[in-house]
Amino acid sequence: MTAISVRDLQKIYKVHQKPQGLAASVRALFRRRYKHVHAVDGISFDIRPGEMVGFLGPNGAGKTTTLKILSGLIYPTAGQVQVLGFTPWERRNAYRRQFALLMGQKNQLWWDLPAVESFRLHKEIYSIEDERFEQVQGELTELLDVKDLLYQPVRELSLGERMKMELIAALLHSPSILFLDEPTIGLDVVAQASIRRCLREYNQSRGVTILLTSHYMQDIEALCDRVLVINHGKLMHDGPLADIVNRVAGYKILTLHFRDGRMPEDFSEFGEVVSLVPPKVTLRLPRESIARQAGRLLSQHDIEDLSVEDPPIEEVIRQVFGERVGAAEHKP
Protein backbone atom coordinates (compact mmCIF):
# COMPACT_ATOMS: atom_id res chain seq x y z
CA MET A 1 0.00 0.00 0.00
CA THR A 2 1.27 3.48 -0.88
CA ALA A 3 0.27 6.87 0.46
CA ILE A 4 1.83 8.71 -2.49
CA SER A 5 2.36 7.23 -5.96
CA VAL A 6 4.02 9.28 -8.72
CA ARG A 7 4.59 8.00 -12.25
CA ASP A 8 6.45 9.86 -15.05
CA LEU A 9 5.49 13.25 -13.64
CA GLN A 10 6.27 16.25 -15.85
CA LYS A 11 5.71 19.97 -15.55
CA ILE A 12 6.82 22.13 -18.47
CA TYR A 13 6.54 25.92 -18.42
CA LYS A 14 6.37 28.01 -21.60
CA VAL A 15 8.48 31.09 -20.87
CA HIS A 16 8.55 34.20 -23.07
CA GLN A 17 12.04 35.25 -24.19
CA LYS A 18 12.19 39.04 -24.13
CA PRO A 19 14.76 40.28 -26.66
CA GLN A 20 17.15 43.17 -26.08
CA GLY A 21 17.01 46.42 -28.00
CA LEU A 22 14.14 48.59 -29.22
CA ALA A 23 13.82 47.11 -32.71
CA ALA A 24 13.83 43.54 -31.42
CA SER A 25 11.24 44.46 -28.78
CA VAL A 26 8.95 45.91 -31.45
CA ARG A 27 9.30 42.76 -33.59
CA ALA A 28 8.49 40.68 -30.53
CA LEU A 29 5.06 42.34 -30.39
CA PHE A 30 4.16 40.41 -33.54
CA ARG A 31 6.37 37.33 -33.24
CA ARG A 32 7.07 36.23 -29.72
CA ARG A 33 9.75 33.71 -28.88
CA TYR A 34 9.40 31.15 -26.15
CA LYS A 35 11.49 28.51 -24.48
CA HIS A 36 10.23 25.44 -22.64
CA VAL A 37 11.48 24.94 -19.09
CA HIS A 38 11.23 21.39 -17.71
CA ALA A 39 10.62 22.10 -14.02
CA VAL A 40 9.82 18.41 -13.41
CA ASP A 41 11.07 15.93 -15.98
CA GLY A 42 9.56 12.45 -15.72
CA ILE A 43 10.11 11.52 -12.07
CA SER A 44 8.56 8.45 -10.43
CA PHE A 45 8.49 7.31 -6.79
CA ASP A 46 6.28 5.75 -4.12
CA ILE A 47 5.96 6.69 -0.45
CA ARG A 48 4.44 4.33 2.11
CA PRO A 49 2.04 5.45 4.86
CA GLY A 50 3.89 6.83 7.87
CA GLU A 51 7.19 7.40 6.04
CA MET A 52 9.15 10.59 6.56
CA VAL A 53 11.04 11.26 3.33
CA GLY A 54 13.55 14.00 2.58
CA PHE A 55 13.35 15.79 -0.78
CA LEU A 56 16.74 17.26 -1.72
CA GLY A 57 17.95 19.39 -4.59
CA PRO A 58 19.45 22.78 -5.42
CA ASN A 59 17.36 25.88 -6.09
CA GLY A 60 15.31 25.41 -9.25
CA ALA A 61 15.57 21.62 -9.14
CA GLY A 62 11.79 21.12 -9.12
CA LYS A 63 11.11 20.34 -5.45
CA THR A 64 8.53 23.04 -4.77
CA THR A 65 6.84 22.43 -8.13
CA THR A 66 6.46 18.76 -7.21
CA LEU A 67 4.95 19.62 -3.82
CA LYS A 68 2.50 22.03 -5.46
CA ILE A 69 1.38 19.31 -7.88
CA LEU A 70 0.98 16.79 -5.05
CA SER A 71 -1.14 19.29 -3.11
CA GLY A 72 -3.27 20.17 -6.16
CA LEU A 73 -2.18 23.81 -6.47
CA ILE A 74 -0.98 23.40 -10.06
CA TYR A 75 -1.65 20.97 -12.89
CA PRO A 76 1.09 18.72 -14.32
CA THR A 77 1.92 18.62 -18.01
CA ALA A 78 1.98 14.82 -18.01
CA GLY A 79 2.15 11.86 -15.68
CA GLN A 80 0.01 10.19 -13.04
CA VAL A 81 -0.21 10.98 -9.32
CA GLN A 82 -2.25 9.33 -6.59
CA VAL A 83 -2.22 10.66 -3.02
CA LEU A 84 -4.32 8.65 -0.58
CA GLY A 85 -6.20 7.35 -3.62
CA PHE A 86 -7.01 10.85 -4.91
CA THR A 87 -5.83 12.74 -7.97
CA PRO A 88 -4.64 16.01 -6.35
CA TRP A 89 -5.56 18.47 -9.10
CA GLU A 90 -9.17 17.32 -9.04
CA ARG A 91 -9.25 19.24 -5.73
CA ARG A 92 -11.94 17.23 -4.03
CA ASN A 93 -12.89 18.37 -0.54
CA ALA A 94 -12.37 14.84 0.79
CA TYR A 95 -8.71 15.11 -0.27
CA ARG A 96 -8.22 18.67 0.97
CA ARG A 97 -9.18 17.57 4.47
CA GLN A 98 -6.47 14.91 4.53
CA PHE A 99 -3.31 16.86 3.70
CA ALA A 100 -1.51 20.04 4.72
CA LEU A 101 1.10 22.10 2.88
CA LEU A 102 3.46 24.26 4.93
CA MET A 103 5.83 26.57 3.09
CA GLY A 104 8.49 28.27 5.16
CA GLN A 105 8.39 31.43 3.03
CA LYS A 106 4.59 31.80 2.99
CA ASN A 107 2.31 32.93 5.82
CA GLN A 108 -1.14 31.52 6.51
CA LEU A 109 -1.78 33.33 9.80
CA TRP A 110 -3.40 36.76 10.08
CA TRP A 111 -0.55 39.18 10.74
CA ASP A 112 -2.33 41.58 13.12
CA LEU A 113 -4.38 39.00 15.04
CA PRO A 114 -3.31 36.55 17.75
CA ALA A 115 -2.53 33.11 16.41
CA VAL A 116 -5.45 31.62 18.34
CA GLU A 117 -7.89 33.61 16.15
CA SER A 118 -6.38 32.09 13.00
CA PHE A 119 -6.66 28.68 14.64
CA ARG A 120 -10.37 29.26 15.23
CA LEU A 121 -10.78 30.21 11.58
CA HIS A 122 -9.12 26.92 10.59
CA LYS A 123 -11.50 25.15 12.95
CA GLU A 124 -14.49 26.51 11.03
CA ILE A 125 -12.95 25.89 7.60
CA TYR A 126 -12.31 22.22 8.41
CA SER A 127 -15.46 21.80 10.53
CA ILE A 128 -13.51 20.52 13.53
CA GLU A 129 -15.63 19.70 16.56
CA ASP A 130 -15.10 21.93 19.61
CA GLU A 131 -13.81 19.19 21.88
CA ARG A 132 -11.49 17.80 19.21
CA PHE A 133 -10.18 21.28 18.39
CA GLU A 134 -9.35 22.07 22.02
CA GLN A 135 -7.63 18.72 22.46
CA VAL A 136 -5.44 18.99 19.33
CA GLN A 137 -4.60 22.66 19.93
CA GLY A 138 -3.62 21.88 23.52
CA GLU A 139 -1.40 18.96 22.50
CA LEU A 140 0.39 20.92 19.78
CA THR A 141 0.94 24.09 21.81
CA GLU A 142 2.34 22.00 24.64
CA LEU A 143 4.56 20.03 22.29
CA LEU A 144 6.00 23.25 20.83
CA ASP A 145 5.94 25.14 24.15
CA VAL A 146 3.97 28.17 22.88
CA LYS A 147 0.92 28.21 25.16
CA ASP A 148 1.88 31.60 26.56
CA LEU A 149 2.03 33.13 23.06
CA LEU A 150 -1.44 32.18 21.78
CA TYR A 151 -2.97 35.58 22.48
CA GLN A 152 -0.05 37.68 21.25
CA PRO A 153 -0.39 39.28 17.77
CA VAL A 154 1.51 37.30 15.17
CA ARG A 155 3.48 40.37 14.05
CA GLU A 156 5.00 40.60 17.55
CA LEU A 157 6.32 37.03 17.49
CA SER A 158 9.87 36.10 16.57
CA LEU A 159 10.46 34.17 13.35
CA GLY A 160 10.90 30.90 15.25
CA GLU A 161 7.73 31.45 17.32
CA ARG A 162 5.77 32.37 14.21
CA MET A 163 6.94 29.23 12.42
CA LYS A 164 5.77 27.10 15.34
CA MET A 165 2.33 28.72 15.08
CA GLU A 166 2.30 28.06 11.33
CA LEU A 167 3.04 24.39 12.01
CA ILE A 168 0.22 24.19 14.55
CA ALA A 169 -2.21 25.72 12.04
CA ALA A 170 -1.16 23.11 9.46
CA LEU A 171 -1.75 20.23 11.90
CA LEU A 172 -5.01 21.32 13.54
CA HIS A 173 -7.20 19.21 11.26
CA SER A 174 -4.98 16.13 11.87
CA PRO A 175 -3.87 15.54 8.26
CA SER A 176 -2.69 12.14 7.07
CA ILE A 177 -0.17 13.73 4.66
CA LEU A 178 2.11 16.66 5.47
CA PHE A 179 4.09 18.47 2.76
CA LEU A 180 6.83 20.67 4.22
CA ASP A 181 8.76 23.12 2.05
CA GLU A 182 11.73 24.61 3.95
CA PRO A 183 9.93 24.70 7.34
CA THR A 184 13.07 25.79 9.25
CA ILE A 185 14.42 28.35 6.79
CA GLY A 186 15.94 31.36 8.53
CA LEU A 187 15.42 29.95 12.03
CA ASP A 188 18.06 29.85 14.74
CA VAL A 189 19.43 26.48 15.86
CA VAL A 190 17.18 26.34 18.94
CA ALA A 191 14.00 26.89 16.92
CA GLN A 192 15.17 24.39 14.28
CA ALA A 193 15.76 21.74 16.94
CA SER A 194 12.34 22.39 18.47
CA ILE A 195 10.52 21.98 15.17
CA ARG A 196 12.51 18.84 14.33
CA ARG A 197 11.60 17.35 17.70
CA CYS A 198 7.92 18.17 17.15
CA LEU A 199 7.87 16.60 13.68
CA ARG A 200 9.62 13.46 14.90
CA GLU A 201 7.26 12.97 17.85
CA TYR A 202 4.19 13.80 15.76
CA ASN A 203 5.21 11.32 13.07
CA GLN A 204 5.84 8.57 15.62
CA SER A 205 2.62 9.15 17.57
CA ARG A 206 0.23 9.79 14.66
CA GLY A 207 1.84 7.91 11.78
CA VAL A 208 1.47 10.91 9.49
CA THR A 209 3.27 10.67 6.13
CA ILE A 210 5.74 13.55 5.65
CA LEU A 211 7.56 14.76 2.54
CA LEU A 212 10.16 17.33 3.60
CA THR A 213 12.33 19.69 1.56
CA SER A 214 15.13 21.53 3.33
CA HIS A 215 18.49 23.14 2.64
CA TYR A 216 19.51 22.37 6.23
CA MET A 217 21.03 18.93 6.10
CA GLN A 218 20.59 18.61 9.88
CA ASP A 219 16.83 18.44 9.24
CA ILE A 220 17.22 15.58 6.79
CA GLU A 221 19.77 13.66 8.86
CA ALA A 222 17.69 13.97 12.04
CA LEU A 223 14.31 13.09 10.54
CA CYS A 224 14.56 11.08 7.33
CA ASP A 225 15.78 7.54 6.76
CA ARG A 226 15.08 7.88 3.04
CA VAL A 227 15.81 10.72 0.62
CA LEU A 228 14.81 11.64 -2.91
CA VAL A 229 17.46 13.71 -4.72
CA ILE A 230 16.24 15.78 -7.66
CA ASN A 231 18.25 17.97 -10.04
CA HIS A 232 17.17 19.71 -13.24
CA GLY A 233 13.74 18.14 -12.76
CA LYS A 234 15.11 14.58 -12.82
CA LEU A 235 15.23 12.09 -9.95
CA MET A 236 18.89 11.27 -9.26
CA HIS A 237 18.60 9.12 -6.13
CA ASP A 238 15.92 7.31 -4.15
CA GLY A 239 17.11 5.52 -1.02
CA PRO A 240 18.97 5.97 2.26
CA LEU A 241 21.08 9.08 2.66
CA ALA A 242 24.03 6.87 3.62
CA ASP A 243 23.97 5.32 0.13
CA ILE A 244 24.85 8.67 -1.41
CA VAL A 245 27.78 9.04 0.95
CA ASN A 246 29.05 5.54 0.19
CA ARG A 247 28.66 5.94 -3.56
CA VAL A 248 29.98 9.47 -4.05
CA ALA A 249 32.44 10.07 -1.22
CA GLY A 250 35.38 7.71 -1.55
CA TYR A 251 36.99 8.97 1.63
CA LYS A 252 36.50 9.31 5.38
CA ILE A 253 37.51 11.92 7.92
CA LEU A 254 40.02 10.85 10.59
CA THR A 255 40.46 13.11 13.63
CA LEU A 256 43.31 12.50 16.08
CA HIS A 257 44.11 14.11 19.44
CA PHE A 258 47.76 13.59 20.40
CA ARG A 259 48.65 13.23 24.05
CA ASP A 260 50.84 16.03 25.46
CA GLY A 261 50.94 17.70 22.05
CA ARG A 262 53.60 15.36 20.67
CA MET A 263 52.68 14.86 17.01
CA PRO A 264 54.43 14.26 13.65
CA GLU A 265 55.79 17.23 11.73
CA ASP A 266 54.53 15.87 8.39
CA PHE A 267 51.21 14.06 7.84
CA SER A 268 51.44 13.79 4.04
CA GLU A 269 52.35 10.09 4.24
CA PHE A 270 49.07 9.36 6.05
CA GLY A 271 46.56 11.50 4.15
CA GLU A 272 45.39 14.97 3.21
CA VAL A 273 45.38 17.47 6.08
CA VAL A 274 41.99 19.15 6.48
CA SER A 275 42.87 21.09 9.62
CA LEU A 276 45.83 21.20 12.00
CA VAL A 277 45.46 22.84 15.41
CA PRO A 278 47.94 21.16 17.79
CA PRO A 279 47.45 18.80 19.50
CA LYS A 280 44.60 17.96 17.11
CA VAL A 281 44.69 17.09 13.41
CA THR A 282 41.94 16.17 10.93
CA LEU A 283 42.86 14.08 7.88
CA ARG A 284 40.98 13.07 4.74
CA LEU A 285 41.81 9.47 3.74
CA PRO A 286 40.54 7.00 1.13
CA ARG A 287 37.99 4.60 2.61
CA GLU A 288 40.04 1.52 1.77
CA SER A 289 43.10 2.81 3.65
CA ILE A 290 41.46 4.27 6.76
CA ALA A 291 41.98 1.18 8.96
CA ARG A 292 45.61 0.71 7.90
CA GLN A 293 46.60 4.35 8.37
CA ALA A 294 44.78 4.67 11.68
CA GLY A 295 46.60 1.54 12.88
CA ARG A 296 49.97 3.00 11.85
CA LEU A 297 49.32 6.23 13.72
CA LEU A 298 48.17 4.38 16.84
CA SER A 299 51.26 2.17 16.84
CA GLN A 300 53.74 4.96 16.22
CA HIS A 301 52.33 7.76 18.39
CA ASP A 302 50.71 8.35 21.78
CA ILE A 303 47.14 9.23 20.84
CA GLU A 304 44.59 10.30 23.45
CA ASP A 305 41.49 10.21 21.25
CA LEU A 306 40.56 9.13 17.72
CA SER A 307 37.38 9.35 15.64
CA VAL A 308 36.46 8.23 12.13
CA GLU A 309 33.51 9.88 10.39
CA ASP A 310 31.89 10.11 6.99
CA PRO A 311 32.35 13.47 5.23
CA PRO A 312 29.75 16.16 6.01
CA ILE A 313 26.49 15.52 4.17
CA GLU A 314 26.48 19.07 2.83
CA GLU A 315 29.78 18.43 1.09
CA VAL A 316 28.56 15.15 -0.39
CA ILE A 317 25.36 16.72 -1.74
CA ARG A 318 27.32 19.61 -3.25
CA GLN A 319 29.55 17.04 -4.92
CA VAL A 320 26.53 15.17 -6.31
CA PHE A 321 25.02 18.34 -7.77
CA GLY A 322 28.37 19.57 -9.03
CA GLU A 323 28.95 16.34 -10.93
CA ARG A 324 25.47 16.40 -12.45
CA VAL A 325 25.77 20.04 -13.54
CA GLY A 326 29.23 19.40 -14.99
CA ALA A 327 27.96 16.40 -16.94
CA ALA A 328 25.06 18.44 -18.34
CA GLU A 329 27.37 21.26 -19.43
CA HIS A 330 29.68 18.87 -21.32
CA LYS A 331 26.88 16.89 -22.93
CA PRO A 332 26.85 17.46 -26.76
C-alpha positions as CSV (number, residue, x, y, z in Angstrom):
1,M,0.0,0.0,0.0
2,T,1.3,3.5,-0.9
3,A,0.3,6.9,0.5
4,I,1.8,8.7,-2.5
5,S,2.4,7.2,-6.0
6,V,4.0,9.3,-8.7
7,R,4.6,8.0,-12.3
8,D,6.4,9.9,-15.0
9,L,5.5,13.2,-13.6
10,Q,6.3,16.3,-15.8
11,K,5.7,20.0,-15.6
12,I,6.8,22.1,-18.5
13,Y,6.5,25.9,-18.4
14,K,6.4,28.0,-21.6
15,V,8.5,31.1,-20.9
16,H,8.5,34.2,-23.1
17,Q,12.0,35.3,-24.2
18,K,12.2,39.0,-24.1
19,P,14.8,40.3,-26.7
20,Q,17.1,43.2,-26.1
21,G,17.0,46.4,-28.0
22,L,14.1,48.6,-29.2
23,A,13.8,47.1,-32.7
24,A,13.8,43.5,-31.4
25,S,11.2,44.5,-28.8
26,V,9.0,45.9,-31.5
27,R,9.3,42.8,-33.6
28,A,8.5,40.7,-30.5
29,L,5.1,42.3,-30.4
30,F,4.2,40.4,-33.5
31,R,6.4,37.3,-33.2
32,R,7.1,36.2,-29.7
33,R,9.8,33.7,-28.9
34,Y,9.4,31.1,-26.1
35,K,11.5,28.5,-24.5
36,H,10.2,25.4,-22.6
37,V,11.5,24.9,-19.1
38,H,11.2,21.4,-17.7
39,A,10.6,22.1,-14.0
40,V,9.8,18.4,-13.4
41,D,11.1,15.9,-16.0
42,G,9.6,12.5,-15.7
43,I,10.1,11.5,-12.1
44,S,8.6,8.4,-10.4
45,F,8.5,7.3,-6.8
46,D,6.3,5.7,-4.1
47,I,6.0,6.7,-0.4
48,R,4.4,4.3,2.1
49,P,2.0,5.5,4.9
50,G,3.9,6.8,7.9
51,E,7.2,7.4,6.0
52,M,9.1,10.6,6.6
53,V,11.0,11.3,3.3
54,G,13.5,14.0,2.6
55,F,13.4,15.8,-0.8
56,L,16.7,17.3,-1.7
57,G,17.9,19.4,-4.6
58,P,19.5,22.8,-5.4
59,N,17.4,25.9,-6.1
60,G,15.3,25.4,-9.2
61,A,15.6,21.6,-9.1
62,G,11.8,21.1,-9.1
63,K,11.1,20.3,-5.5
64,T,8.5,23.0,-4.8
65,T,6.8,22.4,-8.1
66,T,6.5,18.8,-7.2
67,L,4.9,19.6,-3.8
68,K,2.5,22.0,-5.5
69,I,1.4,19.3,-7.9
70,L,1.0,16.8,-5.0
71,S,-1.1,19.3,-3.1
72,G,-3.3,20.2,-6.2
73,L,-2.2,23.8,-6.5
74,I,-1.0,23.4,-10.1
75,Y,-1.7,21.0,-12.9
76,P,1.1,18.7,-14.3
77,T,1.9,18.6,-18.0
78,A,2.0,14.8,-18.0
79,G,2.1,11.9,-15.7
80,Q,0.0,10.2,-13.0
81,V,-0.2,11.0,-9.3
82,Q,-2.3,9.3,-6.6
83,V,-2.2,10.7,-3.0
84,L,-4.3,8.7,-0.6
85,G,-6.2,7.4,-3.6
86,F,-7.0,10.9,-4.9
87,T,-5.8,12.7,-8.0
88,P,-4.6,16.0,-6.3
89,W,-5.6,18.5,-9.1
90,E,-9.2,17.3,-9.0
91,R,-9.3,19.2,-5.7
92,R,-11.9,17.2,-4.0
93,N,-12.9,18.4,-0.5
94,A,-12.4,14.8,0.8
95,Y,-8.7,15.1,-0.3
96,R,-8.2,18.7,1.0
97,R,-9.2,17.6,4.5
98,Q,-6.5,14.9,4.5
99,F,-3.3,16.9,3.7
100,A,-1.5,20.0,4.7
101,L,1.1,22.1,2.9
102,L,3.5,24.3,4.9
103,M,5.8,26.6,3.1
104,G,8.5,28.3,5.2
105,Q,8.4,31.4,3.0
106,K,4.6,31.8,3.0
107,N,2.3,32.9,5.8
108,Q,-1.1,31.5,6.5
109,L,-1.8,33.3,9.8
110,W,-3.4,36.8,10.1
111,W,-0.6,39.2,10.7
112,D,-2.3,41.6,13.1
113,L,-4.4,39.0,15.0
114,P,-3.3,36.6,17.8
115,A,-2.5,33.1,16.4
116,V,-5.5,31.6,18.3
117,E,-7.9,33.6,16.2
118,S,-6.4,32.1,13.0
119,F,-6.7,28.7,14.6
120,R,-10.4,29.3,15.2
121,L,-10.8,30.2,11.6
122,H,-9.1,26.9,10.6
123,K,-11.5,25.1,13.0
124,E,-14.5,26.5,11.0
125,I,-12.9,25.9,7.6
126,Y,-12.3,22.2,8.4
127,S,-15.5,21.8,10.5
128,I,-13.5,20.5,13.5
129,E,-15.6,19.7,16.6
130,D,-15.1,21.9,19.6
131,E,-13.8,19.2,21.9
132,R,-11.5,17.8,19.2
133,F,-10.2,21.3,18.4
134,E,-9.3,22.1,22.0
135,Q,-7.6,18.7,22.5
136,V,-5.4,19.0,19.3
137,Q,-4.6,22.7,19.9
138,G,-3.6,21.9,23.5
139,E,-1.4,19.0,22.5
140,L,0.4,20.9,19.8
141,T,0.9,24.1,21.8
142,E,2.3,22.0,24.6
143,L,4.6,20.0,22.3
144,L,6.0,23.2,20.8
145,D,5.9,25.1,24.2
146,V,4.0,28.2,22.9
147,K,0.9,28.2,25.2
148,D,1.9,31.6,26.6
149,L,2.0,33.1,23.1
150,L,-1.4,32.2,21.8
151,Y,-3.0,35.6,22.5
152,Q,0.0,37.7,21.2
153,P,-0.4,39.3,17.8
154,V,1.5,37.3,15.2
155,R,3.5,40.4,14.1
156,E,5.0,40.6,17.5
157,L,6.3,37.0,17.5
158,S,9.9,36.1,16.6
159,L,10.5,34.2,13.3
160,G,10.9,30.9,15.3
161,E,7.7,31.5,17.3
162,R,5.8,32.4,14.2
163,M,6.9,29.2,12.4
164,K,5.8,27.1,15.3
165,M,2.3,28.7,15.1
166,E,2.3,28.1,11.3
167,L,3.0,24.4,12.0
168,I,0.2,24.2,14.6
169,A,-2.2,25.7,12.0
170,A,-1.2,23.1,9.5
171,L,-1.7,20.2,11.9
172,L,-5.0,21.3,13.5
173,H,-7.2,19.2,11.3
174,S,-5.0,16.1,11.9
175,P,-3.9,15.5,8.3
176,S,-2.7,12.1,7.1
177,I,-0.2,13.7,4.7
178,L,2.1,16.7,5.5
179,F,4.1,18.5,2.8
180,L,6.8,20.7,4.2
181,D,8.8,23.1,2.1
182,E,11.7,24.6,3.9
183,P,9.9,24.7,7.3
184,T,13.1,25.8,9.3
185,I,14.4,28.3,6.8
186,G,15.9,31.4,8.5
187,L,15.4,30.0,12.0
188,D,18.1,29.8,14.7
189,V,19.4,26.5,15.9
190,V,17.2,26.3,18.9
191,A,14.0,26.9,16.9
192,Q,15.2,24.4,14.3
193,A,15.8,21.7,16.9
194,S,12.3,22.4,18.5
195,I,10.5,22.0,15.2
196,R,12.5,18.8,14.3
197,R,11.6,17.3,17.7
198,C,7.9,18.2,17.2
199,L,7.9,16.6,13.7
200,R,9.6,13.5,14.9
201,E,7.3,13.0,17.8
202,Y,4.2,13.8,15.8
203,N,5.2,11.3,13.1
204,Q,5.8,8.6,15.6
205,S,2.6,9.1,17.6
206,R,0.2,9.8,14.7
207,G,1.8,7.9,11.8
208,V,1.5,10.9,9.5
209,T,3.3,10.7,6.1
210,I,5.7,13.5,5.6
211,L,7.6,14.8,2.5
212,L,10.2,17.3,3.6
213,T,12.3,19.7,1.6
214,S,15.1,21.5,3.3
215,H,18.5,23.1,2.6
216,Y,19.5,22.4,6.2
217,M,21.0,18.9,6.1
218,Q,20.6,18.6,9.9
219,D,16.8,18.4,9.2
220,I,17.2,15.6,6.8
221,E,19.8,13.7,8.9
222,A,17.7,14.0,12.0
223,L,14.3,13.1,10.5
224,C,14.6,11.1,7.3
225,D,15.8,7.5,6.8
226,R,15.1,7.9,3.0
227,V,15.8,10.7,0.6
228,L,14.8,11.6,-2.9
229,V,17.5,13.7,-4.7
230,I,16.2,15.8,-7.7
231,N,18.2,18.0,-10.0
232,H,17.2,19.7,-13.2
233,G,13.7,18.1,-12.8
234,K,15.1,14.6,-12.8
235,L,15.2,12.1,-10.0
236,M,18.9,11.3,-9.3
237,H,18.6,9.1,-6.1
238,D,15.9,7.3,-4.1
239,G,17.1,5.5,-1.0
240,P,19.0,6.0,2.3
241,L,21.1,9.1,2.7
242,A,24.0,6.9,3.6
243,D,24.0,5.3,0.1
244,I,24.8,8.7,-1.4
245,V,27.8,9.0,1.0
246,N,29.1,5.5,0.2
247,R,28.7,5.9,-3.6
248,V,30.0,9.5,-4.0
249,A,32.4,10.1,-1.2
250,G,35.4,7.7,-1.5
251,Y,37.0,9.0,1.6
252,K,36.5,9.3,5.4
253,I,37.5,11.9,7.9
254,L,40.0,10.9,10.6
255,T,40.5,13.1,13.6
256,L,43.3,12.5,16.1
257,H,44.1,14.1,19.4
258,F,47.8,13.6,20.4
259,R,48.7,13.2,24.0
260,D,50.8,16.0,25.5
261,G,50.9,17.7,22.0
262,R,53.6,15.4,20.7
263,M,52.7,14.9,17.0
264,P,54.4,14.3,13.7
265,E,55.8,17.2,11.7
266,D,54.5,15.9,8.4
267,F,51.2,14.1,7.8
268,S,51.4,13.8,4.0
269,E,52.4,10.1,4.2
270,F,49.1,9.4,6.0
271,G,46.6,11.5,4.2
272,E,45.4,15.0,3.2
273,V,45.4,17.5,6.1
274,V,42.0,19.1,6.5
275,S,42.9,21.1,9.6
276,L,45.8,21.2,12.0
277,V,45.5,22.8,15.4
278,P,47.9,21.2,17.8
279,P,47.4,18.8,19.5
280,K,44.6,18.0,17.1
281,V,44.7,17.1,13.4
282,T,41.9,16.2,10.9
283,L,42.9,14.1,7.9
284,R,41.0,13.1,4.7
285,L,41.8,9.5,3.7
286,P,40.5,7.0,1.1
287,R,38.0,4.6,2.6
288,E,40.0,1.5,1.8
289,S,43.1,2.8,3.7
290,I,41.5,4.3,6.8
291,A,42.0,1.2,9.0
292,R,45.6,0.7,7.9
293,Q,46.6,4.4,8.4
294,A,44.8,4.7,11.7
295,G,46.6,1.5,12.9
296,R,50.0,3.0,11.9
297,L,49.3,6.2,13.7
298,L,48.2,4.4,16.8
299,S,51.3,2.2,16.8
300,Q,53.7,5.0,16.2
301,H,52.3,7.8,18.4
302,D,50.7,8.3,21.8
303,I,47.1,9.2,20.8
304,E,44.6,10.3,23.5
305,D,41.5,10.2,21.3
306,L,40.6,9.1,17.7
307,S,37.4,9.4,15.6
308,V,36.5,8.2,12.1
309,E,33.5,9.9,10.4
310,D,31.9,10.1,7.0
311,P,32.3,13.5,5.2
312,P,29.8,16.2,6.0
313,I,26.5,15.5,4.2
314,E,26.5,19.1,2.8
315,E,29.8,18.4,1.1
316,V,28.6,15.1,-0.4
317,I,25.4,16.7,-1.7
318,R,27.3,19.6,-3.2
319,Q,29.6,17.0,-4.9
320,V,26.5,15.2,-6.3
321,F,25.0,18.3,-7.8
322,G,28.4,19.6,-9.0
323,E,28.9,16.3,-10.9
324,R,25.5,16.4,-12.4
325,V,25.8,20.0,-13.5
326,G,29.2,19.4,-15.0
327,A,28.0,16.4,-16.9
328,A,25.1,18.4,-18.3
329,E,27.4,21.3,-19.4
330,H,29.7,18.9,-21.3
331,K,26.9,16.9,-22.9
332,P,26.8,17.5,-26.8
